[in-house]
Amino acid sequence: MWWLLVIGLLCGAFVTVHLARKHKPASFSATAQLLVDSTERPFLRTGVSQGQSQPARIHVKKLPGTGATVTTTTPASAQPTEQNPNTQLLVQTANLLPMVVTSDPVMSLRKKLYGNIPGTVTSKALYANNGVARFTLSQFPILEIDSVSNNAARAEKLANTTALALRHWVTKSQYQSHVPRAQRVVLRPLLTAKTAVAEKHTRRGLALLVGAVVVAVFFALAVGLDLLVPRRRRKHAASHESTEDASAVPSAEV
């Protein structure tokens, strides 16, 4: 059954080459980063001065021997105190913003400002991990915006324009909500997408596996047929040889 093995090798090679060629086109990914900051820039200072007001005090003093009184007033004053910057609130905001990045208002604003750019966008806070058992929050107020497209320039543009649209939406929303400037969240560009990374989607591993399976099937078929067909031929040949041997032996004389 050697011819079955040859057919199996040819079929396996054909299937392997056919599947290896049917791979997806390469995709390109790019990343932009934003720092979640405030107008006070707490990450550039070691302390924040906070005023502690003292209320006004009234002092009444009696003049000896006259019975008259003199009233004096101490005006209110503010004594500045040093406190640690509140950066934890900005970290919490960075863990919340990824859901805003992919929201309909931000995506619609990006398309309105920069047009429709083919590709997909995902976002997360830096080093945040969405594990199987639980979700681990980031400890850094840095927002990552990842984009994937079929072109390097499109992937870079998609990440950068999404970051710009998010900054524009946050600023506009705070202005419309009359948030005081001292209390506003500021998204500062930390990393601009300038280089896209290419990722090839090949099926070489799957092609080799399927080709090996095809060869194995033909090999098993050849072994099975070889065990089945020649056995019948051997039985027929053995019975024919035994008949010839019996006829060749001379009969004994009485």
LUMVO-989245 format. One line per field, with one value per residue: x, y, z of N, C-alpha, C in turn. Coordinates in Angstrom, 1 decimal. Example, Ala and Ser with C-alpha at 12.3 -4.5 7.8 and 13.67 -1.06 7.14 Angstrom:
# residues 2
nxx = 13.2;12.8
nyy = -5.7;-2.2
nzz = 7.8;7.1
caxx = 12.3;13.7
cayy = -4.5;-1.1
cazz = 7.8;7.1
cxx = 13.2;12.9
cyy = -3.3;0.0
czz = 7.8;7.9
END
This chain:
# residues 254
nxx = 0.8;2.0;1.4;-0.8;0.4;2.0;0.0;-1.2;0.8;1.0;-1.6;-1.5;0.5;-0.7;-2.9;-1.7;-0.2;-2.3;-3.9;-2.0;-1.6;-4.1;-4.2;-4.9;-4.8;-2.0;-2.2;-2.1;-1.0;-1.2;-0.4;-1.5;-0.9;-2.3;-1.9;-3.6;-4.4;-4.5;-5.4;-3.8;-1.5;-0.5;1.4;3.8;4.7;5.4;3.7;0.6;-0.7;-3.0;-5.4;-6.2;-8.8;-9.2;-11.7;-13.2;-12.5;-13.9;-12.9;-13.5;-12.8;-12.5;-12.2;-10.3;-11.6;-13.4;-15.5;-16.1;-16.0;-13.9;-14.0;-12.5;-11.7;-10.5;-9.6;-10.6;-8.5;-6.3;-4.5;-2.0;-1.6;0.3;-0.4;-0.4;-0.5;-3.6;-3.6;-4.9;-7.5;-7.2;-6.1;-8.3;-10.0;-8.6;-8.9;-11.6;-12.0;-11.4;-13.9;-15.2;-13.8;-14.4;-17.1;-20.3;-20.7;-18.0;-16.9;-18.6;-18.0;-15.3;-15.5;-16.9;-15.2;-12.8;-13.4;-14.3;-12.4;-11.1;-11.0;-10.3;-10.8;-9.4;-9.2;-7.5;-6.4;-3.0;-1.2;-3.4;-5.2;-7.2;-8.1;-8.9;-10.1;-10.4;-10.6;-7.9;-7.1;-5.5;-2.6;-1.6;-2.1;-2.5;-3.6;-4.2;-4.6;-5.4;-5.1;-6.2;-5.6;-5.8;-3.7;-0.7;-0.4;-3.1;-3.7;-2.0;-3.2;-5.7;-5.4;-4.3;-6.3;-8.5;-7.6;-7.4;-10.1;-11.3;-10.1;-11.1;-13.9;-14.0;-13.2;-15.1;-17.4;-17.0;-17.0;-19.6;-20.9;-20.3;-18.0;-15.7;-12.5;-10.3;-11.0;-11.1;-10.5;-7.6;-6.4;-3.4;-1.2;0.9;2.2;2.5;1.1;3.4;4.7;3.6;3.0;3.5;1.5;1.3;-1.0;-0.9;-1.5;0.1;0.8;-1.7;-2.0;0.1;-0.6;-3.1;-2.2;-0.5;-2.5;-3.9;-2.0;-1.6;-4.1;-4.2;-2.0;-2.9;-5.0;-3.6;-2.1;-4.2;-5.5;-3.4;-3.1;-5.4;-6.0;-3.6;-3.5;-5.6;-4.6;-2.3;-3.4;-4.7;-2.5;-1.0;-2.8;-2.8;-0.1;0.1;-1.6;-0.1;2.2;1.1;0.3;2.8;4.1;5.1;2.9;2.6;3.6;1.7
nyy = -1.2;1.2;3.2;4.5;5.9;7.7;9.2;10.2;11.9;13.8;14.9;15.9;17.8;19.5;20.5;21.8;23.9;25.3;26.1;27.7;29.8;31.1;33.3;36.0;39.5;41.6;43.5;46.7;48.2;50.9;53.2;55.6;57.9;59.5;61.8;61.9;64.7;67.7;71.2;72.2;70.7;68.3;66.4;67.5;68.7;68.8;69.4;71.0;74.2;75.1;77.3;78.2;79.5;82.0;83.1;86.4;88.3;89.7;92.0;93.1;95.7;97.0;100.2;101.2;102.7;104.4;103.1;102.9;101.2;99.7;98.6;96.3;95.0;92.0;91.3;88.8;86.2;84.2;81.3;79.7;76.2;73.3;70.5;67.1;66.4;65.5;62.8;60.4;60.6;61.3;59.0;57.3;58.5;57.9;55.2;55.1;56.5;54.8;53.6;55.8;56.6;54.8;55.3;56.3;59.2;60.2;58.8;59.6;62.3;62.3;61.2;63.3;65.5;64.6;62.8;59.6;56.9;53.9;51.0;49.8;50.7;50.5;50.9;51.4;51.9;52.5;49.6;48.2;45.3;42.9;40.2;36.6;35.9;38.3;41.9;44.0;47.1;50.1;51.7;54.1;57.4;57.3;57.1;54.8;54.5;52.4;51.4;49.7;49.0;48.5;49.7;51.4;54.2;54.9;53.6;55.0;57.6;57.1;56.5;58.9;60.9;60.0;60.4;63.2;63.8;62.9;64.6;67.0;66.5;66.1;68.6;70.3;69.2;69.8;72.5;73.1;72.1;73.9;73.7;74.7;76.2;75.5;73.0;71.3;68.4;67.7;66.6;65.6;65.4;62.6;60.6;60.4;58.7;57.6;55.6;52.6;49.2;46.3;43.4;40.1;37.8;34.7;31.3;29.2;27.3;26.0;25.0;23.2;21.4;20.3;19.3;17.2;15.6;14.8;13.2;11.3;10.0;8.8;7.1;5.4;4.2;2.9;1.0;-0.4;-1.5;-3.0;-4.9;-6.3;-7.1;-8.5;-10.7;-12.4;-13.2;-14.5;-16.7;-18.0;-18.6;-20.3;-22.5;-23.4;-24.1;-26.2;-28.1;-28.7;-29.8;-32.1;-33.5;-34.1;-35.9;-39.3;-42.1;-44.7;-48.1;-51.0
nzz = 0.0;-0.6;-2.4;-1.3;0.8;-0.6;-1.9;0.4;1.4;-0.6;-0.5;2.1;1.9;0.0;1.4;3.6;2.3;1.2;3.4;4.7;3.0;3.3;5.2;7.4;6.6;7.7;10.8;12.5;15.5;17.8;20.5;22.7;25.5;28.3;31.0;33.9;35.5;37.6;38.0;39.9;39.7;41.3;41.2;40.8;43.1;46.6;48.6;49.5;50.1;52.4;53.6;56.9;58.5;60.9;63.1;63.7;66.6;69.6;72.0;75.3;77.5;80.7;82.0;84.7;87.7;86.4;85.3;82.7;79.5;77.1;73.8;71.7;68.5;67.0;63.8;61.4;60.3;58.2;58.4;56.7;56.0;55.5;53.5;52.3;48.8;47.2;45.5;45.1;44.3;41.6;40.6;40.9;39.0;36.7;36.5;35.9;33.5;31.2;30.4;29.5;27.3;25.2;25.0;23.5;23.2;23.1;21.0;18.9;18.9;18.1;15.5;14.4;14.5;13.3;11.3;9.9;10.9;10.1;12.2;15.5;19.0;22.2;25.8;28.9;32.3;33.2;33.7;34.7;35.3;33.8;35.1;35.3;37.7;39.1;38.9;38.6;39.8;38.6;39.9;39.1;37.8;34.9;31.6;29.1;25.6;23.2;19.8;16.9;13.5;9.9;8.7;9.2;9.5;9.9;12.3;14.1;13.8;14.7;17.4;18.4;17.7;19.1;21.7;21.7;21.2;23.6;25.5;24.7;25.1;27.9;28.8;27.8;29.0;31.7;31.6;30.8;33.0;34.9;36.6;38.9;38.0;39.6;40.5;38.4;36.3;34.4;31.4;30.3;27.6;27.5;26.0;22.6;19.9;17.6;16.3;14.8;15.6;13.8;13.3;12.4;11.1;10.8;9.6;9.9;11.9;12.3;9.7;9.5;11.4;10.5;8.0;9.0;10.2;8.0;6.6;8.6;8.6;6.0;6.3;8.4;7.0;5.0;6.4;7.6;5.3;4.3;6.3;6.0;3.3;2.2;4.0;3.3;0.8;1.6;3.0;0.9;-0.7;1.0;1.3;-1.3;-1.6;0.3;-0.9;-3.3;-2.1;-0.9;-3.1;-4.2;-2.6;-2.6;-2.8;-0.3;-0.8;-0.6
caxx = 0.0;2.9;0.8;-1.6;1.3;2.3;-1.2;-1.4;1.9;0.6;-2.7;-1.1;1.3;-1.6;-3.8;-0.8;0.1;-3.6;-4.3;-0.9;-1.9;-5.3;-4.1;-5.5;-3.8;-1.4;-2.8;-1.1;-1.5;-0.6;-0.8;-1.3;-1.1;-2.7;-1.8;-4.8;-3.9;-5.4;-4.9;-2.8;-0.3;0.0;2.6;5.0;4.9;5.4;2.7;-0.4;-1.0;-4.4;-5.7;-7.0;-9.3;-9.5;-12.8;-13.0;-12.7;-14.2;-12.4;-14.1;-11.9;-13.1;-11.2;-10.4;-12.0;-14.4;-16.6;-16.3;-15.5;-13.3;-14.2;-11.6;-12.1;-9.5;-10.1;-10.4;-7.2;-6.1;-3.1;-1.8;-1.1;0.8;-0.9;0.0;-1.4;-4.5;-3.5;-5.7;-8.7;-6.9;-6.0;-9.6;-10.5;-7.9;-9.5;-12.9;-12.0;-11.5;-15.3;-15.6;-13.1;-15.2;-18.5;-20.8;-20.4;-16.6;-16.7;-19.3;-17.2;-14.1;-15.9;-17.4;-14.0;-11.7;-13.9;-14.4;-11.1;-11.3;-10.2;-11.0;-10.1;-9.6;-8.5;-7.3;-5.5;-1.7;-0.9;-4.6;-5.3;-8.5;-7.9;-10.1;-10.7;-10.8;-10.0;-6.9;-7.1;-4.1;-2.1;-1.1;-3.1;-2.1;-4.6;-3.7;-5.6;-4.8;-5.9;-5.8;-6.2;-5.1;-2.7;0.1;-0.8;-4.5;-3.6;-1.5;-4.1;-6.9;-5.1;-4.1;-7.5;-9.3;-7.1;-7.8;-11.6;-11.5;-9.7;-12.1;-15.2;-13.9;-13.1;-16.5;-18.4;-16.7;-17.4;-21.1;-21.4;-19.8;-17.0;-14.6;-11.2;-9.4;-11.5;-11.3;-9.6;-6.9;-5.8;-2.2;-0.6;2.1;2.8;1.7;1.4;4.2;5.1;2.7;3.6;2.8;1.2;0.9;-2.0;-0.7;-2.1;1.1;0.7;-2.9;-1.8;1.0;-1.4;-4.1;-1.5;-0.1;-3.6;-4.3;-1.0;-1.8;-5.3;-3.8;-1.1;-3.7;-5.7;-2.7;-1.8;-5.4;-5.7;-2.3;-3.3;-6.6;-5.9;-2.5;-3.7;-6.4;-3.7;-1.4;-4.2;-4.9;-1.2;-0.7;-3.6;-2.3;1.2;-0.2;-2.1;1.0;3.0;0.4;0.4;4.2;4.6;4.7;2.1;3.2;3.2;1.2
cayy = 0.0;2.4;4.3;5.3;6.8;8.8;10.1;11.0;12.9;14.8;15.6;16.7;19.0;20.5;21.1;22.6;25.1;26.0;26.8;28.7;31.0;31.8;34.0;37.4;40.6;42.1;44.6;47.6;48.8;52.1;53.5;57.0;57.9;60.7;61.9;62.5;65.7;68.8;72.5;72.4;69.9;67.7;65.5;68.3;69.4;67.9;69.8;72.0;75.1;75.3;78.3;77.8;80.8;82.3;84.0;87.7;88.2;91.0;92.1;94.2;96.0;98.0;101.2;101.2;103.9;105.2;102.3;102.8;100.0;99.9;97.4;96.2;93.8;91.4;90.9;87.4;85.9;82.9;80.8;78.6;75.0;72.4;69.2;66.3;66.5;64.4;62.2;59.2;60.9;61.3;57.6;56.7;59.0;57.2;53.9;55.3;57.1;53.9;53.4;57.0;56.6;54.0;55.6;56.9;60.6;60.5;58.2;60.5;63.6;62.0;61.2;64.7;66.4;64.0;61.9;58.1;56.2;52.4;50.4;49.6;51.4;50.0;51.7;51.0;52.6;51.9;48.4;47.6;43.9;42.3;38.8;35.7;35.8;39.6;43.0;44.7;48.5;50.7;52.6;55.3;58.2;57.4;56.5;54.3;54.4;51.5;51.4;48.6;49.3;47.7;50.6;52.0;55.6;55.0;53.2;56.2;58.7;56.7;56.6;60.3;61.6;59.5;61.1;64.6;63.9;62.7;65.8;68.0;66.2;66.4;70.1;70.8;68.8;70.5;73.9;73.2;71.8;75.1;73.2;75.7;75.8;74.9;71.7;70.5;67.4;68.1;65.5;66.2;64.4;62.0;59.8;60.5;57.6;57.9;54.3;51.5;47.9;45.4;42.1;39.2;36.8;33.6;30.0;28.1;26.2;25.2;24.3;22.0;20.4;19.7;18.4;16.0;14.8;14.1;12.2;10.2;9.3;7.9;6.1;4.4;3.5;2.0;-0.1;-1.3;-2.3;-4.0;-6.0;-7.0;-7.7;-9.6;-11.8;-13.3;-13.7;-15.5;-17.9;-18.7;-19.2;-21.4;-23.6;-23.9;-24.8;-27.5;-29.0;-29.2;-30.7;-33.3;-34.3;-34.4;-37.0;-40.6;-43.0;-45.9;-49.3;-52.0
cazz = 0.0;-0.7;-3.2;-0.4;1.5;-1.5;-2.0;1.7;1.5;-1.6;0.0;3.3;1.4;-0.6;2.5;4.4;1.6;1.0;4.6;5.1;2.2;3.6;6.4;7.5;6.4;8.9;11.5;13.1;16.7;18.3;21.8;23.2;26.9;28.9;32.4;34.6;36.4;38.0;37.7;40.9;39.4;42.5;41.0;40.7;44.3;47.8;49.6;49.1;51.1;52.7;54.6;58.1;58.9;62.3;63.2;64.3;68.1;70.2;73.4;76.1;78.6;81.6;82.5;86.2;88.4;85.7;85.0;81.3;78.8;75.7;73.0;70.5;67.6;66.2;62.5;61.0;59.6;57.6;58.6;55.8;56.5;54.4;53.4;51.2;47.6;47.0;44.2;45.0;43.5;40.2;40.2;40.7;37.8;35.6;36.4;35.4;32.2;30.0;30.0;28.8;26.0;24.2;25.0;22.3;23.1;22.7;19.6;18.0;18.8;17.3;14.0;13.9;14.4;12.5;10.3;10.2;10.8;10.3;13.2;16.9;20.1;23.6;26.7;30.3;33.1;33.1;34.5;35.2;34.8;33.9;35.2;35.3;39.0;39.6;38.1;39.4;39.5;38.4;41.0;38.5;37.1;33.5;30.8;27.8;24.5;22.2;18.6;15.9;12.2;8.9;8.2;10.3;9.7;10.4;13.7;14.9;13.8;15.5;18.8;18.7;17.6;20.2;22.9;21.5;21.4;25.0;26.2;24.3;25.7;29.3;29.0;27.4;30.0;32.9;31.4;30.8;34.4;35.8;37.5;39.1;37.4;40.6;40.8;37.1;35.9;33.2;30.7;29.7;26.7;28.0;25.0;21.4;19.0;16.5;15.6;14.9;15.6;12.9;13.9;11.3;11.5;9.9;10.0;9.7;12.9;12.0;8.5;9.7;12.2;9.6;7.1;9.7;10.4;6.7;6.4;9.5;8.1;4.9;6.9;9.1;6.0;4.3;7.4;7.7;4.1;4.2;7.2;5.6;2.0;2.1;4.8;2.5;-0.2;2.2;3.3;-0.4;-1.2;1.9;1.0;-2.6;-1.4;1.0;-1.9;-4.1;-1.3;-0.7;-4.4;-4.6;-1.7;-3.2;-1.9;0.2;-1.4;0.3
cxx = 0.9;2.3;-0.2;-0.8;1.7;1.2;-1.4;-0.4;1.5;-0.6;-2.4;-0.4;0.3;-2.4;-2.9;-0.5;-1.2;-4.0;-3.2;-1.1;-3.1;-5.2;-4.7;-4.4;-3.2;-2.2;-1.7;-1.7;-0.6;-1.1;-0.5;-1.6;-1.4;-2.4;-3.0;-4.3;-4.9;-4.7;-3.8;-1.5;0.2;1.2;3.9;5.3;4.8;4.4;1.8;-0.7;-2.5;-4.6;-6.6;-7.5;-9.5;-10.7;-12.4;-13.3;-13.0;-13.7;-13.0;-13.3;-12.5;-11.9;-11.3;-10.7;-13.1;-15.6;-16.9;-15.6;-15.0;-13.4;-13.2;-11.9;-10.8;-10.0;-9.8;-9.1;-7.2;-4.7;-2.9;-1.2;-0.7;0.2;-0.4;-1.0;-2.3;-4.5;-4.3;-7.0;-8.4;-6.6;-7.3;-10.2;-9.9;-8.5;-11.0;-13.0;-12.0;-12.9;-15.8;-15.0;-13.9;-16.7;-19.0;-20.6;-19.0;-16.3;-17.4;-18.5;-16.0;-14.4;-16.3;-16.2;-13.0;-12.1;-13.8;-13.1;-11.3;-10.4;-11.0;-10.1;-10.5;-8.8;-8.5;-6.4;-4.2;-1.6;-2.2;-4.7;-6.7;-8.3;-9.1;-10.8;-11.2;-10.1;-9.1;-6.8;-5.6;-3.8;-1.5;-2.1;-2.7;-3.1;-4.0;-4.8;-4.9;-5.7;-5.3;-6.4;-5.3;-4.0;-2.0;-0.3;-2.2;-4.5;-3.1;-2.5;-5.3;-6.6;-5.0;-5.4;-8.5;-8.9;-7.5;-9.3;-11.9;-11.2;-10.7;-13.5;-15.1;-13.9;-14.5;-17.5;-18.2;-17.2;-18.9;-21.6;-20.9;-18.9;-16.0;-13.3;-10.3;-9.8;-11.6;-10.2;-8.9;-6.2;-4.6;-1.6;0.7;2.9;1.9;2.1;2.1;4.7;4.1;3.4;2.8;2.6;0.6;0.0;-1.8;-1.4;-1.1;1.0;-0.5;-2.7;-0.9;0.2;-2.4;-3.4;-1.0;-1.3;-4.0;-3.3;-1.2;-3.0;-4.9;-2.8;-1.9;-4.5;-4.9;-2.4;-3.0;-5.6;-4.6;-2.5;-4.5;-6.4;-4.8;-2.8;-4.6;-5.5;-2.8;-2.1;-4.4;-3.6;-0.8;-1.5;-3.2;-1.0;1.0;-0.7;-1.0;1.9;2.4;0.5;1.8;4.7;4.1;3.8;2.8;2.7;2.8;2.0
cyy = 1.3;3.5;5.1;6.3;8.0;9.7;10.9;12.1;14.1;15.6;16.4;17.9;20.0;21.2;22.1;23.9;25.9;26.8;27.9;29.9;31.8;32.5;35.4;38.4;41.1;43.3;45.4;48.2;49.9;52.5;55.0;57.0;59.4;60.7;62.6;63.4;66.7;70.1;72.8;71.6;69.2;66.8;66.2;69.1;68.4;68.3;70.8;72.8;75.3;76.3;77.9;79.2;80.8;83.3;85.3;87.6;89.6;91.0;93.3;94.4;97.1;98.9;101.3;102.6;104.7;104.4;102.2;101.6;100.4;98.6;97.4;94.9;93.3;90.9;89.4;87.3;84.5;82.5;79.6;77.4;74.1;71.0;68.4;66.4;65.3;63.9;61.0;59.4;60.9;59.9;57.0;57.2;58.3;55.8;53.9;55.7;56.0;53.6;54.6;57.1;55.9;54.3;56.3;58.4;60.9;60.0;59.1;61.8;63.4;61.9;62.5;65.6;65.9;63.0;60.4;57.5;54.8;51.9;50.3;50.3;50.7;50.9;51.1;51.9;51.8;50.8;47.8;46.2;43.3;40.8;37.9;35.8;37.2;40.6;43.8;46.2;49.0;51.6;53.9;56.0;58.4;56.5;56.0;54.1;53.6;51.4;50.3;49.0;48.5;48.5;51.3;53.4;55.8;54.6;54.4;57.3;58.3;56.9;58.1;61.1;61.2;60.3;62.6;64.8;63.7;64.0;66.9;67.8;66.5;67.9;70.7;70.5;69.5;72.0;74.0;72.9;72.9;74.6;74.3;75.3;75.1;73.4;70.8;69.5;67.8;66.9;66.0;65.1;63.9;61.3;59.9;59.3;58.0;56.7;53.2;50.2;47.0;44.0;41.2;38.1;35.6;32.3;28.9;27.0;25.4;24.4;23.1;20.9;19.6;18.8;17.2;15.1;14.0;13.0;11.0;9.4;8.3;6.8;5.0;3.6;2.5;0.8;-1.0;-2.1;-3.4;-5.1;-6.8;-7.8;-8.8;-10.8;-12.9;-14.0;-14.8;-16.8;-18.7;-19.4;-20.3;-22.6;-24.2;-24.6;-26.1;-28.5;-29.6;-30.1;-32.1;-34.2;-34.8;-35.6;-38.3;-41.4;-44.2;-47.1;-50.3;-53.3
czz = 0.0;-1.4;-2.3;0.4;0.7;-1.7;-0.7;1.8;0.6;-1.1;1.2;2.9;0.8;0.4;3.3;3.6;1.4;2.2;5.0;4.3;2.6;5.0;6.3;7.2;7.7;9.5;12.2;14.4;17.2;19.7;22.1;24.7;27.3;30.4;33.0;35.7;36.8;37.7;38.8;40.7;40.6;42.4;40.8;42.0;45.5;48.8;49.0;50.3;51.2;53.8;55.7;58.7;60.4;62.4;63.9;65.8;68.6;71.6;74.1;77.3;79.4;82.0;84.0;86.7;87.7;85.4;83.5;80.7;77.5;75.0;71.8;69.8;66.9;64.9;62.2;60.2;59.1;57.8;57.7;56.5;55.3;54.6;52.2;50.0;47.5;45.6;44.0;44.2;42.0;39.7;40.0;39.4;36.6;35.4;35.8;34.0;31.0;29.5;29.2;27.4;24.9;24.3;23.7;22.2;22.6;21.3;18.6;17.8;18.0;15.8;13.5;13.7;13.4;11.5;10.8;9.9;11.0;11.3;14.5;17.9;21.4;24.5;28.1;31.0;33.1;34.2;35.1;34.5;35.0;33.9;35.2;36.6;39.4;38.7;39.1;38.9;39.4;39.6;40.4;37.7;35.6;32.7;29.5;26.9;23.4;21.0;17.7;14.6;11.2;8.2;9.3;10.6;10.3;11.9;14.6;14.9;14.7;17.0;19.2;18.7;18.7;21.5;22.8;21.7;22.9;25.8;25.9;25.0;27.2;29.6;28.8;28.5;31.3;32.8;31.4;32.2;35.4;36.9;37.7;38.5;38.4;40.9;39.5;37.0;34.5;32.7;29.9;28.8;27.3;26.9;23.7;20.5;17.8;15.7;15.9;14.8;14.7;13.6;12.7;11.9;10.5;10.5;9.8;10.7;12.7;10.7;8.7;10.5;11.3;8.6;7.7;9.9;9.1;6.4;7.3;9.1;7.0;5.4;7.6;8.1;5.3;5.2;7.5;6.5;3.9;5.1;6.8;4.3;1.9;2.9;4.1;1.4;0.4;2.5;2.0;-0.9;-0.3;1.6;-0.3;-2.4;-0.7;0.0;-2.8;-3.4;-1.1;-2.0;-4.7;-3.7;-2.3;-2.2;-1.5;-0.4;-0.3;0.2
END
